[in-house]
Amino acid sequence: MMITIAPFTVDLSCDCKPPQLRYEKEEHIKTNHPPITYWGIYLNDKHISYVSSKELAENTKLWMEKWLKDRR
């Protein structure tokens, strides 16, 4: 079994009333609604979990590898 981690980004939509000019709208979204990055944990390319930081993803991956090894 192969366990991997990879980042993925979630862009939140903005439902407030930003300025109408394109460059001001883009700046508003970037400043007030930045994208959120999560770390996905995959088992044989199947997404099984996600965490909020790379460190947590790496720790989870190590824990899962040890758990799988101990089950053999």
C-alpha positions in Angstrom: 0.0 0.0 0.0 1.3 3.4 -0.9 0.6 6.4 1.3 1.2 9.9 -0.1 0.5 13.5 0.9 -0.2 16.4 -1.4 -1.5 20.0 -0.9 -4.8 21.2 -2.4 -6.2 24.7 -2.4 -9.8 25.7 -1.7 -10.9 29.1 -3.0 -13.8 30.5 -1.0 -16.3 32.5 -3.0 -16.9 36.1 -2.0 -20.5 37.0 -1.4 -19.8 40.6 -0.2 -20.0 43.6 -2.5 -16.4 44.3 -3.7 -15.6 47.2 -6.0 -16.7 46.8 -9.6 -13.3 47.5 -11.3 -11.6 44.2 -12.1 -8.2 45.0 -10.5 -9.9 46.3 -7.4 -12.1 43.2 -7.2 -9.1 40.9 -7.6 -7.3 42.8 -4.8 -10.3 42.6 -2.6 -10.7 38.9 -3.0 -6.9 38.3 -2.5 -6.8 40.5 0.6 -10.1 39.6 2.3 -10.7 36.0 1.1 -7.3 34.3 0.4 -7.4 30.6 -0.7 -7.0 28.0 2.0 -4.4 25.2 1.5 -5.1 21.8 3.1 -2.9 18.7 2.9 -4.6 15.6 1.5 -3.6 12.1 2.6 -4.0 9.4 -0.1 -3.9 5.6 0.2 -3.1 4.1 -3.2 -4.2 7.4 -4.9 -7.6 7.3 -3.0 -8.2 10.4 -0.9 -8.8 9.3 2.6 -8.2 12.3 4.8 -7.0 15.9 5.0 -5.3 18.1 7.6 -4.5 21.8 7.9 -0.7 21.6 7.8 2.1 19.7 6.1 3.6 18.8 9.5 0.3 17.1 10.5 0.1 15.3 7.1 3.6 14.0 7.5 2.9 12.8 11.1 -0.4 11.2 10.0 1.5 9.4 7.1 4.1 8.1 9.5 1.4 6.9 12.0 -0.5 5.1 9.2 2.6 3.4 7.9 3.4 2.2 11.3 -0.1 1.0 11.9 -0.2 -0.9 8.6 3.2 -2.5 9.3 2.0 -3.6 12.8 -1.1 -5.3 11.3 1.0 -7.6 9.1 
